[in-house]
Amino acid sequence: MSFVPHTSFAWRIWRHLVRTEVAYFAVPASPPHVDVLKLCDLPAPYPNVANEYRPTILIDLTQPEDALLAAVNAHTRKVLRQAVREGVTVASVLPLNQAIWDHFLESYWKLWRRKANAGALGIGQIRDLIAQHRFELTVSRSAEGHILSWHAYVRTPERVRLHTTISDMDPTRDSKWNNMVGRAHRLHHWQDMLRFKADGVKIYDFGGVYRGTEDREQINIAHFKQSFGGYFADTYDAVVPLTLKGRLALTLIAHVGADFRSGGKTAGAPA
């Protein structure tokens, strides 16, 4: 049996009782026989339900590699070359196993302690994606083999969307280390784009972008994503009850915490 991450017992019972299907990028051609349909990253709002607006940046991977690189700003191109000279490498770490997952979780909780707005990891969503063969995990490593960044993706044949990024930035370490991590993170995106392009993927989705003017950290992240070129796009998430049980379930789950909805905290989480 292939590896699947551990989720909370309550979440597993919930999924057993409330049949749920998750679809990405488009509405299924025919309604599935489930209680709840979750729709992610739609190009237009789904009618007659509440939609969550999710602006993002998309990269057209059907362009020639030279055109993709030309769209990257000059500073980022320089950083990419420097990271290559430093011996940074990027690779997929699938298939998953417990050791890789534990290392990924450890890195996530380190980020969670450092950033108050890191949010829930979405372990239940990742479990579903693994079962559907739609989850991909990649890493960048230093020349010495140290993991500098993680990228988790939702993958379909024609589109990938960034699910989670984690970099080993560390305020307790010097600027030399953190600058190297920043360079590795940029090369990580670029090499992932080229590998997905080679596999026939047409769209690289940065998984959301801040369009506001008040949160300085989010503005900096948005500038980082814009440095790769691409174009802004509007996407929408919606949750659609298809049965009476589904409507009752959504009313109930609105009153529970994000940890439960995302699959629950796992071993290694801070108390």
Secondary structure, DSSP 8 states (H G I E B T S, - for coil): --------HHHHHHHHHS-EEEEESS--SS--SSSEEEEEEESS--TTS-EEEEEEEEEETTS-HHHHHHHS-HHHHHHHHHHHHTT-EEEE--S--HHHHHHHHHHHHHHHHH-TT-----HHHHHHHHHTT-EEEEEEE-TT--EEEEEEEEE-SSEEEEEEEEE---TTS-HHHHHHHHHHHHHHHHHHHHHHHHTT--EEE-S-----SS-HHHHHHHHHHHTT--EEEEEEEEEEE-SHHHHHHHHHHTTS-HHHHTT---TT---
